[in-house]
Amino acid sequence: MKFDWWLTGICFGRALSQTVTMVYAAALPVLQREWEMSAATAGAISSGYQIGYAVSLLVISSLADRIGARFLFIASTVSGAALTTVFAFFARDSLSALILYTLVALAIGGSYTTGLILLSEKYAPERRGMATGFYIASSSLGYFLSLFLSGLTIPAGGYQLSFFATCGATIVGGILTWITLAGTPETVVVRQRQQSFKKEVLTNQPAMLFIGAYTAHCWELLGMWAWAPAFMTACAVAQGNEGLGAAGTGAYIAAGFHLAGLVASFSMGALSDRLGRARVILVLASISMVCSFVFGWMIGLPFFLIILAGILYSFTSLGDSPVLSVGLTEVVTPSYLGTAFGLRSLAGFGAGGISPVIFGVILDWSNPQGMGQDYYTNWGWAFVSLGVPGFGAIWAA
């Protein structure tokens, strides 16, 4: 089989551009102390990013139907790198971080669904699950790199150094994306007069089921991503680690979770090409829901058991993402695919924007001593809140 340089380039560009997504979560245990934030305030910054991402996806996805996905993909990646640089230099308290991190998301969010549209244009259905899986796996690679870099830089230079390391990675990602897509033609599918948003999307039952399942998926996944590094830091403290060292340990372990998600993305996307989309979604959604109900109660147990559970949690919660994405491309007409992705993104990332705040509120409630302690000790109910919408994903499958 001929090596696919185009897919490799777009995936590595995506990976580097996405390193900004986890840099805040990795530094969160340190930032809560230095910026004197409650869990609810800390969660609000994560939510600001997710809501900004959702708005960007809605607008850019809809524009892609009219002006094409290629230009928008490049513009989102390059502008995201520029704003990540601003974030690295000027985010120094909770308010500035909320504003700047949201602006980063507004820029970089447009690179997600436009990339999926580019893949749907280039690959036939029998290879689309594989290609989509690799593309979404590249996001997990970016999150891993973000957490890995944070694990190196936070103990050495605090959160500021981790922000600057991320900044450099996104700049390289923007350049690589530009080079990869330089020779790719722009494609715009003309809409027919008899077509409408209501007919092609809103009353399209398979499409709405995929969108509903994706919404539940995002609530769980994005909430877990936002808080997993802090949870693993708390677990490290419970094992006797302290301070910046515990934060670095938490970041490294959460990075490993994203490697599991990386494997899940390309393997489950390819598996769904063979076994069918619904079957793979049903199994993965069921297991990840159980993980949400169990994971938070494990603090204090042997560390290796928590890590194994986290790997399974990450694998199953992300594994259905490429399946849900490629499934939508197969049930929506190409001329309305961007609009369908926009609606899906608004619902999914909107839910993912709310869940970290709800998680933080429950975390504050279940730890009444609040900021009087260095780290939270009761995490069970907060993680349970992530799993409840999983019933909806199972029903949709």
DARALIN-V871621 format. One record per backbone hydrogen bond with DSSP energy under -1.0 kcal/mol. NH is the residue of the N-H (numbers start at 1). CO is the residue of the C=O. E is the energy in kcal/mol with one decimal. If there is no record, write none. Layout:
nh=<NH	NH>
co=<CO	CO>
e=<E	E>
This chain:
nh=<5	8	9	10	11	12	13	14	15	16	17	18	19	21	26	27	31	32	34	35	37	42	43	44	45	46	47	48	49	50	51	52	53	54	55	56	57	58	59	60	61	62	63	64	66	67	68	73	74	75	76	77	78	79	80	81	82	83	84	85	86	87	88	89	90	91	92	97	98	99	100	101	102	103	104	105	106	107	108	109	111	112	116	117	118	119	120	121	122	123	127	128	131	132	133	134	135	136	137	138	140	141	142	143	144	145	146	147	148	149	150	151	152	153	154	157	158	162	163	164	165	166	167	168	169	170	171	172	173	174	175	176	177	178	179	180	181	184	195	200	201	202	203	204	205	208	209	210	211	212	213	214	215	216	217	218	219	220	221	222	223	224	225	226	227	228	231	232	233	234	235	236	237	238	240	241	246	247	248	249	250	251	252	253	254	255	256	257	258	259	260	261	262	263	264	265	266	267	268	269	270	271	272	274	275	276	280	281	282	283	284	285	286	287	288	289	290	291	292	293	294	295	297	298	301	306	307	308	309	310	311	312	313	314	315	316	317	318	319	321	324	325	326	327	328	329	336	337	340	341	342	343	344	345	346	347	348	349	350	351	352	353	354	355	358	359	360	361	362	363	364	365	366	370	372	373	383	384	385	386	388	390	391	392	393	394	395	396	397>
co=<3	4	5	6	7	8	9	10	11	12	13	14	16	18	22	23	27	28	30	31	32	38	39	40	41	42	43	44	45	46	47	48	49	50	51	52	53	54	55	56	57	58	59	60	63	63	64	69	70	71	72	73	74	75	76	77	78	79	80	81	82	83	84	85	86	87	90	93	94	95	96	97	98	99	100	101	102	103	104	105	108	109	112	113	114	115	116	117	118	119	124	124	127	128	129	130	131	132	133	134	136	137	138	139	140	141	142	143	144	145	146	147	148	149	150	153	154	158	159	160	161	162	163	164	165	166	167	168	169	170	171	172	173	174	175	176	177	181	192	196	197	197	198	201	203	204	205	206	207	208	209	210	211	212	213	214	215	216	217	218	219	220	221	222	223	224	227	228	229	230	231	232	233	234	237	236	242	243	244	245	246	247	248	249	250	251	252	253	254	255	256	257	258	259	260	261	262	263	264	265	266	267	268	271	271	272	276	277	278	279	280	281	282	283	284	285	286	287	288	289	290	291	294	295	298	302	303	304	305	306	307	308	309	310	311	312	313	314	315	318	320	321	322	323	324	325	333	334	336	337	338	339	340	341	342	343	344	345	346	347	348	349	350	351	354	355	356	357	358	359	360	361	362	367	369	370	379	380	381	383	384	387	388	389	389	390	391	392	393>
e=<-1.2	-2.0	-2.8	-2.4	-2.1	-2.5	-2.3	-1.9	-2.5	-2.3	-2.0	-1.5	-1.1	-1.4	-2.4	-1.5	-2.8	-2.7	-2.6	-3.1	-1.7	-2.4	-2.6	-1.6	-1.3	-1.3	-2.5	-2.5	-1.8	-2.1	-3.0	-2.4	-2.4	-2.2	-2.5	-2.3	-2.5	-2.4	-2.3	-2.9	-2.3	-1.5	-2.1	-1.8	-1.3	-2.6	-1.5	-2.4	-2.1	-2.7	-2.4	-1.9	-2.5	-2.4	-2.0	-1.7	-1.9	-2.3	-2.0	-1.5	-1.5	-2.5	-2.4	-1.7	-2.2	-2.1	-1.0	-2.4	-2.2	-2.3	-2.6	-2.6	-1.5	-1.8	-2.2	-1.9	-2.3	-1.6	-3.0	-2.3	-1.8	-1.6	-1.7	-2.4	-2.2	-2.0	-2.2	-1.7	-1.4	-2.6	-2.0	-1.2	-2.2	-3.0	-2.2	-2.2	-2.2	-2.6	-2.3	-1.6	-1.4	-2.2	-2.0	-2.4	-2.6	-2.7	-2.3	-2.5	-3.0	-2.9	-2.2	-2.5	-1.5	-2.8	-2.7	-3.4	-2.4	-1.3	-2.1	-1.9	-2.1	-1.8	-2.0	-1.9	-1.6	-2.2	-1.6	-1.8	-2.1	-2.2	-1.9	-2.4	-2.3	-2.0	-2.2	-2.5	-2.1	-1.2	-1.5	-2.9	-1.9	-1.6	-2.9	-1.2	-1.1	-2.4	-2.2	-2.1	-2.2	-2.5	-2.5	-2.1	-1.9	-1.8	-2.2	-2.5	-2.0	-1.8	-2.8	-2.3	-1.1	-2.3	-2.7	-1.9	-1.3	-2.3	-2.5	-2.8	-2.0	-2.3	-2.3	-2.1	-2.3	-2.2	-1.9	-2.4	-1.3	-1.7	-2.5	-2.2	-2.6	-2.2	-2.3	-2.4	-2.4	-2.0	-1.7	-1.5	-1.5	-1.4	-1.7	-1.9	-2.2	-2.2	-2.2	-2.4	-1.7	-2.0	-2.7	-1.8	-1.5	-2.3	-2.2	-1.1	-2.9	-1.4	-1.3	-2.3	-2.5	-1.8	-2.2	-2.8	-1.8	-2.0	-2.5	-1.8	-1.7	-2.1	-2.0	-1.7	-1.0	-3.1	-1.3	-1.8	-2.6	-1.5	-2.4	-2.3	-2.4	-2.4	-2.2	-2.1	-2.6	-2.7	-2.5	-2.5	-2.3	-1.7	-1.8	-2.1	-2.6	-1.9	-2.8	-2.0	-1.3	-1.4	-2.1	-1.1	-2.4	-2.7	-2.2	-2.3	-2.5	-2.7	-2.4	-2.3	-3.3	-2.4	-1.0	-2.0	-2.4	-1.3	-1.3	-2.3	-2.2	-2.8	-2.3	-2.8	-2.5	-2.4	-2.6	-2.4	-2.5	-2.6	-2.1	-1.6	-1.9	-2.0	-1.6	-1.0	-1.2	-1.7	-1.6	-1.2	-1.2	-2.2	-2.2	-2.4	-1.9>
